[in-house]
Amino acid sequence: MMKADHAWQALSDWQPQPLTELVTADPEARLQMLVRNVADIRFDFAKTHIDGAVVAILSGLADAQDFTGRRKTLFSGGIANPTEDRAAEHSAERGDGAPESVHRAQMLHQRMRMLVDAIEAGAFGEIRHLLHIGIGGSALGPDLLIDALGRQGSRIDVAVVSNVDGAALDEAFAKFDPAHTLVAVASKTFSTTETLLNAASALQWLEEGGVDDPVGRVIALTAMPERAIEWGVDETRILPFSETVGGRYSLWSSIGFPAALALGWDAFADMLEGAAEMDRHFRLADGADNVCLLAAFVDQIYANRLGCQTRAVFAYDERLRLLPDYLQQLEMESNGKAVTLDGQPLGRHSAPVTWGGVGTDAQHAVFQLLHQGTHLIPVEFVVAREPDHLLDEAHHETLVANCIAQGAALMTGRASKDGARNYPGNRPSTTILLDQVTPRSLGALIAFYEHRVFAGAVLLGINPFDQFGVELGKEMAKGLAEGTVEFDPATQALMQAALGE
């Protein structure tokens, strides 16, 4: 078996060929090697620099890093997160994992469904609005689901508030009637400072709005139900989830409650099934036949062979406008690490910076740099075959044409003696083509990105499931606000200037 350091050296020695030569040399063979169809989604890597030689190198790296063993640990409920000595069981929420964990997830889903049914039956009176308060994974996932899938009408108005800036709450308060509002407080630990401060302000708003029992309108979504009880929430209104489900992987659990309430339980169940279909593919497919591992191969080529520091994602679909925001946390919090599983310096690049936007807006904002700038940036396009509107077909045809043309233009470029009009080309892109944006396809797409992140972590030999990097700033912010920590003179002066102290 090839050793990992030998594989990394082989990747360093590998010479990528120009994209136009790769695509035109044997088009049929290239499409067969680099196009995968999983869960009615087409994943097309043909316009990347990957070739058979580098697939062999990175397949050897996957073997050296025990990809098969770490994947088995993930799905069996073993210790996939060694720094915190716990499993990572988001796939169990979708029915694939240790039997006892799958059973527990199903029971907790049933508990959530019963609460959704009770709300719909009028147990809380006439509820028209849901104020969902969380941050990070407790907000990004529900926000993406509702924004993407609720555009043709949802059963209840939902506002997702994450920012501790009071202006965010004020905006939601202005739209909602407290007499007809529920508040969901989403926090894995039920100790997140920003979330609990926002929740306290929401209770005050309910009380000032004439609600007799504000806490009685709160639904707690947490892995620490005892803390929610201490905070004042009755046990019947607490929707727990397992502590082995990480925050940025938690939309499949009770954190998805606002989506289940707004979109209906059938939509939530379809989303779980779409993710489960991707789980089955990732668990059973080997080597480059595994679309998530193949995508991780591509990521390593650009990060650790061609030195790309960023990766751009553009959703050519208004329904998926929040996807880049969601992926920023998933990818950078998971794989933004500098040490290996055994605590040694990584010695190479980990996750690139994930950024992006919505096409066609982004074409008139950032594509100048993508086409002619000095940075090489791999681009990912996400687009759907079918639109979600009944307007003139020209809208969707123009949207899709722009998406596909951008990938072709990045690859081929256009030579000109006028340097300002010269397009160098040889710039890579991946295209992900959904049949439709549905709960099932969106569930599969999100699960694909989760497994891609895990596969990348295995290749790098890092842990994608801890996030200690977010703790220091939070700890220092608390000390600064409370005045319990002595800071440097520059920081003290800035705090005095900001708050007039």
Steps between C-alpha positions, in 0.01 A plus 500: 500500500621850413589707807327833544820706471588318177154578362533868588839508329350334194227764494768769521684342205185454289474741205147610409415526132314795342125465541418533131736212420349283770144566384560455127747207499237231564171668589298183549756340734535822699126537553479136603779551754393834642120521485295330771123484545385445857153571645391669175791744521767519230849575631728609216875531567603491130624862503743441787867399468445153641624213284560128531852541638397725786196284577744212553721716724212624713342155517831384645485787750147399600622145565800627695273717717262206558202659330304173513566456871414858593183484292400181681566669835280792396202284406535248783484761775866462592726781621512713186580810708801394708587838652159504670481121535163468332326373189370719217152367438320739266445212257310311772241780483442382141483131592858388435715434804525296818161329553447651845582848371268463203222385733552794734497745208175350374340532843608864528370569149168351605497728805561797271225390263254475789580857602460621141163324485396657831590849379308444177202376706493825698658392829671842523211694354510651154872499412595692188866579569810322626799697626796261479797615709838331463846560359743309280370157412190561709396774260672450163341162426137592577542831319627326185220242501216746549637755254554234234184295542241738640471741210173361369337555835571361845260409777643758735718809472851437632768753588844359579697734727864431580671836540519639853462846347157613623415627152459138387235434764332835436453406136325177598291667769373754247360223279343277768203522734609377846152360565550251217874429531701203625870532584744217429827530694763284330827433680681169527633585847223746591772729629588705190525861616364666186209257469388531862525880491282507189259254663467718810417801281242291313333410830486868592341577162236231555424632847473858379275374222249368751596131510417374851756217505793590271712198598203282413549608137861375490607178328855396598717313249806367680726209587496619863132486603582540870637849430186595310295386801716713729440794266127450549378295204256221584622153406205450264631785285859380479613319186832330579760365262812294556820667618680292235335715230721802436344845472586551133363151425182541705229613258391132473416496870259712703695804376296441183178561696423836331529335158274214607243748631516742207531250216306209646622169636490327162751750361729451799479122458580530128806707585618225737448237232696698243789527743469129578537418130828694493605326824452162335704604199782638715507194724496242219683651201876455484782711360425755231155346451414674827393850399580650842852356500550604137402857593750487788768390253428809292516719810845367591635559151418868524585560866817292528641480148397823332496714815144631474405673823130542423211309343201682351144363493234665286138393513329572171166471674347763727363224724857397587630850571587404860699191399841679492436635852412153622810347340728762652435363847483135396831506316709754688394406854542131422830497315659828603756316712878518539575170675449135414299243694803429720563870569795546265534808275307438179777633276271576205189697415172391655165652402509787252286807561148426375312792349250563226170651399207474263507498123445710300559774758855382569596522133472879525692517825781247548545307176750756372749362751410139419565548128793742496632537852833363618344248740409151382162424659310176439133578445196288573170564323172367641198515270165324448337372181155621601409845633262581784295766321245530221653800327626503143733203436759750382581576865616146572660448160706816543598401854616152397678629190696747712599230749626256238668770292696628799654156554594476133647853498708435810644189336563618144575869551568721198839619384554864407803716431324764707584391854187660645290280271702182541335209685762240601252215544605167656289591804310212655136454588266231623130496418233341718172462315184416692186379325291715733546682829287280724528389863646170381759651265602768748544236770722299266701807400569604860599143593737496201678807635518348849663184371729694270627690804553173689682342205727805476574476871598135462739582216657770717506285814305754708187503717207681332268475801654727764509881486721627781600795284170675570540485878784744570330804350174420683686461829683828453182682397334390823797617704509832317127561551513405868830675569645184652803472272788747467552580132781672313493883484390510135200277570404695813516829311285361220238373746489840669460673165225261388289513819605837636637352820 
